[in-house]
Amino acid sequence: MARILVTGGAGFMGSWLVDELLKRGHEVTSVDDLSGGFMRNVSKGCRFVKMDLRDAKKVDKVVNDQDVICHLAAYAAEGQSVFSPREINDINVTPMNNLLVSAVNHNVRKFLFTSSMAVYGSQQVPFSEDMPAMPEDPYGVGKLYCERMLQIFSDVYGFEHVIIRPHNVFGERQNISDPYRNVLGIWVNSIMRGKPPYIYGDGKQTRAFSYIEDITPPLANAVEWDKANGQVINLGSHESISINNACKLVLKLMGSDVKPVYLEERPCEVKHAHCTTDKSEGLLGYRTNHTLEQGLKKMIDWAREMGEQKPSYRIPLEITKKAPRVWREKMI
Ligand SMILES: NC(=O)c1ccc[n+]([C@@H]2O[C@H](COP(=O)([O-])OP(=O)(O)OC[C@H]3O[C@@H](n4cnc5c(N)ncnc54)[C@H](O)[C@@H]3O)[C@@H](O)[C@H]2O)c1
């Protein structure tokens, strides 16, 4: 049993991880500023602290008595990051610096960080962990910064660490009101609101989507299993699908005959992106147990029960030049 701090614990992946760690008998403190997460996601079994991780003093206080830190808090709006780099980099980078300093000063034993497949940029798929990092957008650059900082501090001060690179995770509790990220959630919410799903470019981009129930146990294993220590590990399915076909599937499962609307390509959008699973299978016990269709059915049932959500454009575009019309004109 360990005392574990989970940042972003009111968010999507963070709240699932908190529940899994509680189930495994750990004592969990969950931290979130609720900028993108929700109190409804917070388990009653954990201690919850509402705070902004950019506040170094507050971070130091909450890290004080922890054995392990799982740092998931972020604003993962990869597409928006090229238009709002100041705010998005601040959210994604400053908390890492604060957490590292406090982790060292309070003798934290292990630090897990959820990075992203965005660090690969647009190389030949599938991306494997031994490929060089070549991020092509500010979000990916921020994640790479955090990865390197964690490796450096872990080396210098001798605590354990593990870097996880998840990709395209979806499922219940995901924020479906954010027009800047989570394509499946955006489509589900748009269709519930009687709006068409939007597709950037020709829709021939490919991604591999991973259902949250497949991702959560390996993430918790990364906390508990020593064989993950010091490793960088991709996490997610390798069954890739085009955006066009993913959209068709969502429309079919929702019984909708609305036609998708095609928009101009987004700057910096990587055409094909998915990862290898060898390391996650070997070191974290990852298996793809849910097809996209199986996971989507569960997510759609949950979304329908919750009802349609009003889109929230919470971080303004700092640059509107080249920004997709759909965001400039708040069309979603
Ligand atoms: N979901 C994916 O497909 C995916 C893919 C790759 C990487 N990741 C990474 O995994 C992590 C979790 O992603 P998610 O999809 O669950 O995101 P999410 O937005 O649902 O959760 C992130 C949480 O962090 C909180 N947060 C943001 N800034 C904060 C701050 N300054 N202080 C305190 N809390 C703050 C938000 O309120 C939110 O609840 C992120 O680091 C993300 O970059 C996710």
The ligand as an ORCA input file, in Angstrom:
! r2SCAN-3c Opt
* xyz 0 1
  N      -6.955     11.106    -23.478
  C      -6.041     10.847    -24.377
  O      -6.316     10.338    -25.445
  C      -4.595     11.157    -24.096
  C      -3.644     10.845    -25.074
  C      -2.306     11.129    -24.828
  C      -1.925     11.695    -23.638
  N      -2.862     11.993    -22.711
  C      -2.418     12.614    -21.468
  O      -3.026     11.938    -20.380
  C      -3.356     12.870    -19.355
  C      -4.821     12.790    -19.002
  O      -5.593     13.134    -20.151
  P      -7.177     13.181    -20.094
  O      -7.669     12.850    -21.431
  O      -7.673     12.404    -18.929
  O      -7.430     14.738    -19.850
  P      -8.525     15.494    -18.975
  O      -8.592     16.872    -19.496
  O      -9.784     14.722    -18.887
  O      -7.848     15.520    -17.534
  C      -6.856     16.429    -17.187
  C      -7.244     17.060    -15.868
  O      -6.223     17.985    -15.478
  C      -6.843     19.062    -14.819
  N      -5.950     20.214    -14.858
  C      -5.541     20.905    -15.964
  N      -4.708     21.900    -15.618
  C      -4.582     21.855    -14.275
  C      -3.869     22.626    -13.320
  N      -3.109     23.670    -13.720
  N      -3.968     22.304    -12.036
  C      -4.731     21.260    -11.635
  N      -5.439     20.478    -12.479
  C      -5.369     20.780    -13.782
  C      -8.133     19.288    -15.589
  O      -9.105     19.962    -14.828
  C      -8.545     17.857    -15.927
  O      -9.453     17.336    -14.983
  C      -2.885     14.233    -19.867
  O      -1.584     14.471    -19.380
  C      -2.834     14.064    -21.360
  O      -1.915     14.935    -21.954
  C      -4.187     11.743    -22.916
*
